[in-house]
Amino acid sequence: MQNNEIDIQLSNLSLDQLNSLLDKLKQKAVEKKLAIKAASKAPPRTQTDIEKLADLQGLDLSGLMREISKR
């Protein structure tokens, strides 16, 4: 979806709908941060754990390894 399409869809929403959407987005952001924190606390034990951690951070496995090496 391009920015123009998103702008058009958002412009059709009422202020209450936009506020509700904003609240949902903020809640999802908080949930994602908590999930990343929870997944990062314990070292990964299996390939699935590593893939889940990479997915939560929006990275592929090589990107995750680069991120870990930075820390």
Secondary structure, DSSP 8 states (H G I E B T S, - for coil): --HHHHHHHHHTS-HHHHHHHHHHHHHHHHHHHHHHHHHHHS---SHHHHHHHHHHTT--HHHHHHHHHH-
